[in-house]
Amino acid sequence: MVPSGDGFVESIIIAEVLRLGGSLNDARRLIRDRSFVIDFTEQKHEDLFIKFWRDTIMWIIKHRDAINDEQSVMILGWAQHCYTEGSLLRQQAFSWKRRSPRAVIEASRAYYEQIHHGYRNPSIHLRWSSHGWDWDYIADDEQNWKFRELTSGLELFDEGSAMKHCVGGYYEYCISNRSAIFSVSCNGARAITLELASDSRQIPQARGKYNQSPTSSQQQIIELWLQYVESMEASRR
């Protein structure tokens, strides 16, 4: 029942949507948001995220006739944002229970209006000091990695716009020195946005485009960068 032209990961997702009673169009709506395109052979996902992922599928199936394709794009992006922020702040897990299509459409539209009107936000003009943890690294496969700290509200907004996630709203973390936000590029292309806690130097979150989790190879590069940061701080003491 799965079209032969789809890739392996997409085919697995389509099969799961069909198994849950959805249609091919429901699956296409889900796949359009790449943060929901999960490769279970590449990464280990938490049970809570798997539940959110399946609950999202069920909500899309249940309300397919009340939303159009454009609204589904907004809804999925908003839901991923709510889930990610709730997990980060250790709030109650995001739930689809008792969420009507009308209320969800209004909430998702408000979320995207906030993102798209970022240049009107006074925070866009804020600036803060760098921690000096920028890093360049050429891997064994000749991939050129660059870690660059974002030190202004404008840079945060541009990163969020390019990567399709909500890092543009993290200026309060940066201006208060709770966190440092880095844009990680590979061969000149943005690959990962990561948050580093300034005091503990732990990483609360690292996200690729559309809030996707880093791959195992990307995670290895991040670990090497963390070692560099620790060596830098040790030399300063």
BAFI-3210 file (N, C-alpha, C; in Angstrom, 3 decimals, decimal comma, padded with zeros to 6 digits):
// residues 237
n [1|2|3|4|5|6|7|8|9|10|11|12|13|14|15|16|17|18|19|20|21|22|23|24|25|26|27|28|29|30|31|32|33|34|35|36|37|38|39|40|41|42|43|44|45|46|47|48|49|50|51|52|53|54|55|56|57|58|59|60|61|62|63|64|65|66|67|68|69|70|71|72|73|74|75|76|77|78|79|80|81|82|83|84|85|86|87|88|89|90|91|92|93|94|95|96|97|98|99|100|101|102|103|104|105|106|107|108|109|110|111|112|113|114|115|116|117|118|119|120|121|122|123|124|125|126|127|128|129|130|131|132|133|134|135|136|137|138|139|140|141|142|143|144|145|146|147|148|149|150|151|152|153|154|155|156|157|158|159|160|161|162|163|164|165|166|167|168|169|170|171|172|173|174|175|176|177|178|179|180|181|182|183|184|185|186|187|188|189|190|191|192|193|194|195|196|197|198|199|200|201|202|203|204|205|206|207|208|209|210|211|212|213|214|215|216|217|218|219|220|221|222|223|224|225|226|227|228|229|230|231|232|233|234|235|236|237]
n.u [000,811|002,169|003,505|005,895|007,846|008,780|011,226|013,030|012,676|010,492|008,620|008,204|006,940|004,630|003,432|002,899|001,054|-001,059|-001,629|-002,688|-005,098|-005,158|-004,888|-003,199|-002,810|-002,894|-000,500|001,275|000,960|002,116|004,771|005,612|006,460|009,580|010,556|009,022|009,741|011,057|013,885|014,062|016,049|018,358|018,459|017,877|014,885|013,105|010,536|008,474|008,541|007,907|005,287|004,110|004,539|002,941|000,450|000,111|-000,160|-002,623|-004,319|-004,200|-005,324|-007,916|-009,000|-008,832|-010,578|-011,198|-009,132|-006,846|-004,151|-002,228|-002,785|-002,181|000,593|001,340|000,224|001,619|004,246|003,874|003,022|005,297|007,033|005,733|005,934|008,757|009,592|008,171|009,361|011,998|011,749|010,807|008,092|004,572|003,851|003,206|-000,064|-002,628|-005,202|-008,577|-008,230|-009,468|-009,909|-010,301|-009,269|-006,619|-005,728|-005,873|-003,969|-001,621|-001,408|-000,977|001,496|003,187|002,900|004,210|006,830|007,362|007,200|009,415|011,392|010,252|010,374|011,643|013,763|015,414|017,462|019,199|022,386|025,121|027,996|030,515|031,496|033,872|034,123|034,074|034,758|036,683|036,829|038,192|037,082|037,864|036,759|037,027|035,075|034,118|033,703|032,097|031,693|029,816|029,162|026,086|025,443|023,567|020,222|019,283|020,856|019,969|017,296|017,604|018,815|016,792|014,840|016,075|016,508|014,047|012,938|012,441|014,484|014,847|013,552|015,166|016,670|016,564|017,758|020,357|021,118|021,069|023,097|022,638|022,667|024,474|024,134|024,735|025,489|025,925|027,741|028,248|030,521|029,837|027,054|024,210|023,763|023,213|021,633|022,604|022,241|024,130|024,641|025,827|027,185|027,357|028,119|026,700|024,591|021,471|019,800|019,982|019,408|018,498|017,515|014,066|013,655|014,781|016,538|020,100|022,194|023,971|026,629|026,851|026,513|028,870|030,735|029,877|030,513|033,319|033,709|032,778|034,817|036,852|035,888|035,984|038,756|039,570|038,423|039,760|042,351|042,081|041,788]
n.v [-001,214|001,139|003,795|003,211|005,059|006,421|007,111|004,950|005,664|007,435|005,668|003,881|005,600|006,289|003,751|003,364|005,432|004,615|002,192|003,107|003,992|006,172|008,168|008,281|010,966|012,077|011,075|012,343|014,983|014,862|014,127|016,340|018,142|018,094|017,556|015,569|013,389|010,591|008,634|005,618|003,749|005,132|006,766|006,804|007,289|009,001|007,531|009,281|011,135|009,499|008,867|011,418|011,801|009,774|010,455|012,893|012,108|010,750|012,870|014,465|012,686|012,366|014,938|015,598|016,607|019,094|020,801|022,387|021,818|023,869|024,849|022,586|022,490|024,713|023,900|021,539|022,527|024,333|022,554|020,922|022,852|023,479|021,009|020,681|022,966|022,542|020,176|021,023|022,949|021,350|021,155|020,250|017,583|018,128|017,842|016,509|016,309|017,354|019,471|021,503|021,768|024,472|026,002|025,124|025,919|028,711|029,115|028,147|029,884|032,318|031,772|031,561|034,106|035,568|034,661|035,443|038,185|039,071|041,028|043,360|043,326|044,676|043,272|042,489|044,247|043,865|043,090|040,971|039,731|037,586|034,245|033,250|030,706|029,834|027,668|025,931|023,094|020,427|017,467|013,913|013,045|015,219|017,114|020,391|021,921|024,453|026,243|028,793|031,392|032,996|036,338|038,374|039,728|039,886|037,993|035,652|035,654|035,439|032,922|031,257|031,689|030,641|027,987|027,090|026,966|027,869|029,462|032,157|033,409|033,201|035,181|036,193|034,241|034,447|037,157|037,284|035,635|032,972|031,019|030,073|030,440|028,601|028,507|025,895|024,942|023,066|022,712|025,279|025,330|025,724|023,512|022,603|023,994|024,868|024,925|025,952|025,592|028,196|028,048|025,276|024,102|022,192|020,708|021,695|021,428|020,501|021,172|020,382|021,493|022,263|021,384|018,852|016,111|015,845|013,834|010,719|011,030|013,813|014,313|013,297|015,175|017,374|016,522|016,549|019,290|020,147|019,132|020,796|023,269|022,805|022,537|025,094|026,574|025,474|026,366|029,018|029,169]
n.w [000,000|000,207|-001,659|-004,244|-004,841|-002,645|-000,052|002,284|005,058|004,911|003,860|005,978|007,791|006,353|006,229|008,946|009,464|007,814|009,066|011,436|010,660|009,011|005,986|002,768|002,176|004,745|005,732|003,990|004,808|007,344|006,753|005,392|007,294|008,409|010,931|011,936|010,548|011,253|011,706|012,833|012,824|013,028|015,300|018,847|020,358|022,954|024,973|025,585|023,524|021,357|022,010|021,803|019,057|017,872|018,930|017,686|015,013|015,248|015,929|013,637|011,805|012,872|012,607|009,964|008,004|008,892|008,630|006,350|003,946|004,203|006,773|008,246|008,085|009,666|012,093|012,790|013,072|015,189|017,216|017,546|018,533|020,990|022,298|022,454|023,940|026,316|027,231|027,599|029,642|031,586|032,001|032,205|030,029|026,567|025,278|023,159|023,952|024,190|022,444|020,122|016,533|015,741|017,909|017,898|015,369|015,653|017,715|016,516|014,340|015,655|016,795|014,521|013,461|015,391|015,020|012,338|012,452|013,713|013,202|014,026|016,696|019,685|020,853|018,853|018,541|020,616|022,101|023,154|024,979|023,575|024,514|023,718|022,584|020,003|017,212|014,794|012,718|010,891|009,794|009,602|007,229|005,647|005,989|006,753|009,706|011,605|014,560|015,768|017,977|018,635|018,985|019,177|019,100|016,503|015,124|016,367|015,533|012,737|012,600|013,632|011,670|009,389|010,135|010,829|013,441|016,939|018,080|018,013|020,101|022,323|023,482|026,085|027,661|026,762|027,189|029,918|030,545|031,064|029,137|026,176|022,731|019,816|016,353|014,243|011,504|008,468|006,007|005,199|005,273|007,326|010,016|012,670|015,533|018,709|022,282|024,989|028,389|030,360|032,860|033,747|031,417|030,032|027,532|026,986|024,770|021,326|018,007|014,669|011,385|011,224|013,820|014,093|015,578|016,264|014,133|014,692|013,826|013,755|016,460|017,477|016,550|017,999|020,581|020,427|020,153|022,669|024,278|023,429|024,393|027,156|027,495|026,832|028,917|031,083|030,603|031,197|033,855]
ca.u [000,000|003,051|004,034|007,261|008,777|009,209|012,403|012,788|012,135|009,158|007,741|007,858|005,972|003,377|002,847|002,374|-000,158|-002,105|-001,985|-003,489|-006,381|-005,041|-004,820|-001,922|-002,708|-002,516|000,931|001,985|000,944|003,088|006,118|005,966|007,223|010,680|010,813|008,257|010,292|011,944|014,595|014,227|017,277|019,494|018,461|017,022|014,002|012,463|009,157|007,561|008,466|007,183|003,866|003,724|004,563|001,756|-000,736|-000,009|-000,737|-004,036|-005,066|-004,288|-006,293|-009,252|-009,500|-008,331|-011,537|-011,389|-007,938|-006,299|-002,724|-001,473|-002,973|-001,489|001,996|001,432|-000,134|002,707|005,355|003,492|002,998|006,684|007,545|005,145|006,520|010,171|009,716|007,690|010,376|013,162|011,444|010,282|006,690|003,697|004,022|002,199|-001,112|-003,643|-006,542|-009,511|-007,789|-010,315|-009,221|-010,351|-008,324|-005,260|-005,411|-005,633|-002,705|-000,506|-001,290|-000,361|002,902|003,913|002,929|005,262|008,114|007,545|007,289|010,526|012,153|009,582|010,555|012,804|014,865|016,251|018,588|020,025|023,669|025,792|029,394|030,839|032,268|035,153|034,107|033,964|035,667|036,738|037,343|038,104|036,969|038,624|036,138|037,235|033,969|034,581|032,713|032,309|030,811|029,825|028,192|025,185|025,605|022,606|018,854|019,146|021,445|019,049|016,126|018,006|019,043|015,492|014,159|016,736|016,419|012,635|012,613|012,080|015,609|014,775|013,026|016,058|017,545|016,615|018,747|021,692|021,410|021,278|024,245|022,273|022,997|025,093|023,537|025,708|025,097|026,931|027,627|029,104|030,828|029,156|025,600|023,762|023,426|022,687|021,622|022,690|022,253|025,095|024,486|027,070|027,878|027,643|028,570|025,892|023,780|020,055|019,186|020,644|018,371|018,742|016,424|012,731|013,726|015,252|017,651|021,357|022,530|025,059|027,895|026,841|026,698|030,300|031,400|029,508|031,305|034,675|033,661|032,679|036,167|037,585|035,407|036,522|040,187|039,674|038,117|040,839|043,521|041,780|041,782]
ca.v [000,000|002,292|004,095|002,716|006,157|007,040|006,554|003,948|006,274|007,927|004,507|003,391|006,539|006,107|002,486|003,550|006,252|003,748|001,212|003,789|004,382|007,380|008,076|008,685|012,420|012,336|010,794|013,402|016,165|014,649|014,096|017,695|018,720|017,139|017,191|014,359|012,298|009,969|007,424|004,829|002,962|006,029|007,395|006,259|008,359|008,778|007,043|010,420|011,712|008,551|009,048|012,687|011,582|009,000|011,255|013,894|011,409|010,477|014,143|014,841|011,776|012,645|016,252|015,847|017,363|020,431|021,605|022,222|021,500|025,006|024,875|021,442|022,870|025,575|023,135|020,627|023,327|024,835|021,435|020,551|023,908|023,292|019,812|020,926|023,920|021,906|019,218|021,768|023,615|020,308|021,418|019,135|017,198|018,605|016,851|016,880|016,097|018,478|020,569|021,560|022,321|025,928|026,530|024,792|026,794|030,060|029,107|027,980|031,115|033,321|031,392|031,905|035,561|036,028|034,371|036,186|039,624|039,246|042,247|044,467|043,118|045,434|042,379|042,290|045,177|043,525|042,433|040,480|039,359|036,201|033,508|032,838|029,259|029,504|026,562|025,400|021,724|019,646|016,062|012,959|012,951|016,524|018,035|021,587|022,293|025,733|026,564|030,239|031,864|034,054|037,349|039,470|039,309|039,728|036,701|034,604|035,651|034,900|031,482|030,613|031,762|029,729|026,602|026,777|026,662|029,043|029,985|033,615|033,884|032,818|036,296|036,387|033,296|034,931|038,449|037,033|034,732|031,606|030,120|030,574|029,774|028,451|028,012|024,933|024,755|022,066|023,153|026,534|025,210|025,537|022,115|022,422|025,085|024,253|025,759|025,504|026,268|028,928|027,621|023,847|023,708|021,089|021,083|021,387|020,981|020,727|020,897|020,674|022,182|021,768|020,779|017,479|015,797|015,599|012,457|010,195|011,633|015,198|014,283|013,081|016,465|018,209|016,057|017,073|020,719|020,275|018,924|022,033|024,280|022,488|022,837|026,543|027,061|025,021|027,230|030,342|029,118]
ca.w [000,000|000,250|-002,997|-004,431|-005,056|-001,391|000,593|003,327|006,273|004,591|003,679|007,319|008,359|005,618|006,680|010,299|009,365|007,266|010,102|012,451|010,083|008,226|004,532|002,191|002,320|006,140|005,829|003,275|005,669|008,419|006,185|004,952|008,400|008,526|012,325|012,217|009,732|012,222|011,310|014,050|012,725|013,238|016,611|019,899|020,805|024,239|024,889|025,638|022,187|020,509|022,315|021,171|017,609|017,486|019,265|016,640|013,863|015,517|015,883|012,229|011,182|013,395|012,203|008,604|007,195|009,467|008,362|005,009|003,936|004,729|008,224|008,848|008,213|010,842|013,296|013,137|013,567|016,515|018,159|017,832|019,409|022,324|022,906|022,745|025,029|027,532|027,677|028,056|030,911|032,478|032,265|031,869|028,632|025,631|025,021|022,179|024,512|024,263|021,576|018,937|015,365|015,724|018,900|017,465|014,230|016,178|018,459|015,579|013,554|016,529|016,939|013,301|013,338|016,295|014,379|011,099|012,717|014,640|012,973|014,712|018,129|020,194|021,216|017,686|018,636|021,766|021,859|024,351|024,730|023,237|025,516|023,152|022,368|018,584|016,890|013,433|012,756|009,659|010,181|008,791|005,908|005,012|006,253|007,458|010,708|012,286|015,678|015,932|018,959|018,196|020,034|019,054|018,824|015,059|014,740|016,832|014,665|011,435|012,766|013,745|010,379|008,452|010,594|011,038|014,827|017,739|018,842|018,014|021,372|023,425|023,832|027,539|028,171|026,397|027,792|031,353|030,611|031,450|028,039|024,948|021,578|018,740|015,042|013,786|010,056|007,840|004,635|004,934|005,394|008,709|010,294|014,027|016,504|020,040|023,484|025,994|029,677|030,573|034,073|033,780|030,081|029,533|026,376|027,193|023,520|020,046|017,011|013,272|010,725|011,579|015,150|014,063|016,469|015,557|013,803|015,522|013,389|014,227|017,905|017,718|016,351|019,148|021,727|020,239|020,461|024,122|024,805|023,149|025,331|028,488|027,499|026,846|030,259|031,970|030,388|031,735|035,326]
c.u [000,850|003,593|005,508|008,276|009,310|010,449|012,026|012,115|010,709|008,169|007,295|006,784|004,618|002,678|002,223|001,088|-001,312|-002,565|-002,902|-004,821|-006,343|-004,977|-003,425|-001,736|-002,360|-001,016|001,751|002,034|002,003|004,505|006,567|006,730|008,341|011,015|010,041|008,721|011,403|012,570|014,882|015,473|018,507|019,578|017,556|016,199|013,346|011,013|008,166|007,428|007,712|005,681|003,355|003,608|003,307|000,469|-000,978|-000,621|-002,236|-004,874|-005,255|-005,315|-007,720|-009,844|-009,097|-009,260|-011,732|-010,198|-007,501|-004,789|-001,888|-001,589|-002,249|-000,007|002,197|001,211|001,011|003,916|005,096|003,534|004,409|007,334|007,029|005,764|007,966|010,347|009,244|008,694|011,581|012,934|010,863|008,859|005,871|003,777|002,877|001,206|-002,098|-005,065|-007,313|-009,034|-008,612|-009,517|-009,188|-009,322|-006,879|-004,837|-005,088|-004,288|-001,506|-000,308|-000,618|001,130|003,704|003,937|004,024|006,636|008,365|007,643|008,427|011,295|011,509|009,783|011,776|013,993|015,834|017,513|019,516|021,323|024,258|027,171|029,532|031,632|033,624|035,247|033,885|035,052|035,552|037,380|037,143|038,162|037,776|038,063|036,193|036,046|034,473|033,486|033,102|031,248|030,924|028,747|027,375|025,109|024,693|021,221|018,623|019,703|020,560|017,844|016,459|018,233|017,723|014,739|014,748|016,526|014,998|012,357|012,578|013,244|015,592|014,271|013,929|016,979|017,652|017,633|020,159|022,056|021,654|022,440|023,896|022,713|023,759|024,519|024,556|025,033|026,240|026,710|028,599|029,283|030,008|027,646|025,216|023,309|022,721|022,663|021,672|022,757|023,215|024,875|025,818|027,859|028,301|028,267|027,963|025,037|022,322|019,374|020,071|019,664|018,857|017,569|015,106|012,747|014,151|016,425|018,928|021,530|023,674|026,396|027,969|027,075|028,171|031,084|031,112|030,316|032,745|034,728|033,579|034,040|037,030|037,180|035,986|038,014|040,422|039,456|039,208|042,073|043,317|041,854|043,190]
c.v [001,272|002,547|003,740|003,842|006,797|006,361|005,614|004,556|006,762|006,774|003,927|004,281|006,392|004,837|002,621|004,376|005,418|002,722|001,819|004,301|005,641|007,099|008,457|010,196|012,813|012,140|011,887|014,682|016,035|014,750|015,478|018,445|017,738|016,780|015,943|013,181|011,647|008,713|006,618|003,946|003,803|006,522|006,644|007,410|007,987|008,346|008,197|011,062|010,793|008,682|010,340|012,509|010,845|009,755|012,335|013,287|011,211|011,747|014,584|013,980|012,149|013,921|016,606|016,738|018,795|021,346|021,381|021,987|022,626|025,072|023,725|021,733|023,720|024,774|022,235|021,383|023,868|023,725|020,996|021,577|023,718|022,088|020,064|021,859|023,324|020,932|019,942|022,372|022,662|020,632|020,167|018,862|017,720|017,484|017,403|016,771|017,412|019,697|020,529|022,107|023,845|026,530|026,291|025,684|028,203|030,138|029,003|029,228|032,213|033,048|031,821|033,404|036,160|035,813|035,306|037,688|039,944|040,536|043,463|044,405|043,905|044,555|042,164|043,143|044,867|042,850|041,994|039,968|037,882|035,553|033,052|031,354|028,882|028,489|026,173|024,020|021,050|018,174|015,178|012,831|014,282|017,470|019,175|022,075|023,615|025,907|028,064|030,662|033,012|035,094|038,555|038,907|039,086|038,386|035,539|034,511|035,050|033,395|030,734|030,591|030,756|028,276|026,160|026,269|027,958|029,635|031,512|034,195|033,635|033,953|036,505|035,448|033,828|036,216|038,315|036,085|033,362|030,609|030,860|029,754|029,767|027,952|027,142|024,698|023,691|022,455|024,381|026,507|024,991|024,103|021,940|023,768|024,447|025,300|025,145|026,297|026,907|028,418|026,157|023,327|022,371|021,598|020,706|020,887|021,343|020,289|021,246|021,425|021,487|021,010|019,318|017,296|015,580|014,116|011,997|010,814|013,099|015,263|014,067|014,379|017,396|017,816|016,545|018,561|020,949|020,068|020,165|023,133|024,052|022,814|024,339|027,095|026,649|025,906|028,623|030,370|029,244]
c.w [000,000|-001,150|-003,119|-004,557|-003,794|-000,841|001,721|004,555|006,036|004,437|005,015|007,943|007,663|006,079|008,066|010,283|008,827|008,299|011,147|011,908|009,253|006,738|004,058|002,314|003,751|006,321|005,146|004,110|006,765|007,887|005,735|006,033|008,745|009,964|012,730|011,367|010,545|011,638|012,574|013,998|013,031|014,676|017,583|020,457|022,132|024,045|024,859|024,261|021,246|020,743|021,668|019,670|017,159|017,810|018,213|015,382|014,055|015,448|014,436|011,506|011,583|012,816|010,776|007,780|007,689|009,208|006,923|005,095|004,520|006,250|008,899|009,025|009,461|012,114|013,734|013,677|014,962|017,555|018,536|018,748|020,837|023,037|023,339|023,928|026,349|028,105|028,261|029,430|031,948|032,934|031,958|030,383|027,778|025,337|023,999|022,729|024,598|023,460|020,289|017,753|015,365|016,686|018,478|016,306|014,718|016,900|017,520|014,720|014,377|016,699|015,713|013,047|014,218|015,669|013,197|011,295|013,683|014,454|013,624|016,224|018,610|020,540|020,067|017,760|019,814|021,324|023,185|023,969|024,394|024,371|024,992|022,877|020,908|018,214|015,427|013,490|011,405|010,040|009,236|007,380|005,143|005,164|007,130|008,403|011,360|013,370|015,921|016,928|018,370|019,308|019,843|018,801|017,346|014,594|015,180|015,904|013,300|011,506|012,843|012,433|009,401|008,828|010,919|012,451|015,633|018,521|018,895|019,325|022,560|023,873|025,338|028,182|027,933|027,128|029,297|031,600|031,183|030,397|026,956|023,797|020,432|017,475|014,533|012,292|009,580|006,379|004,232|005,060|006,857|008,920|011,629|014,743|017,881|021,134|024,476|027,276|030,060|031,770|034,027|032,491|029,651|028,374|026,641|025,923|022,339|018,973|015,612|012,684|011,035|012,912|015,137|015,019|015,661|015,232|014,703|015,119|013,815|015,722|018,264|017,557|017,521|020,375|021,626|020,561|021,969|024,788|024,592|024,134|026,723|028,555|027,531|028,239|031,265|031,838|030,969|033,252|035,886]
res [m|v|p|s|g|d|g|f|v|e|s|i|i|i|a|e|v|l|r|l|g|g|s|l|n|d|a|r|r|l|i|r|d|r|s|f|v|i|d|f|t|e|q|k|h|e|d|l|f|i|k|f|w|r|d|t|i|m|w|i|i|k|h|r|d|a|i|n|d|e|q|s|v|m|i|l|g|w|a|q|h|c|y|t|e|g|s|l|l|r|q|q|a|f|s|w|k|r|r|s|p|r|a|v|i|e|a|s|r|a|y|y|e|q|i|h|h|g|y|r|n|p|s|i|h|l|r|w|s|s|h|g|w|d|w|d|y|i|a|d|d|e|q|n|w|k|f|r|e|l|t|s|g|l|e|l|f|d|e|g|s|a|m|k|h|c|v|g|g|y|y|e|y|c|i|s|n|r|s|a|i|f|s|v|s|c|n|g|a|r|a|i|t|l|e|l|a|s|d|s|r|q|i|p|q|a|r|g|k|y|n|q|s|p|t|s|s|q|q|q|i|i|e|l|w|l|q|y|v|e|s|m|e|a|s|r|r]
***
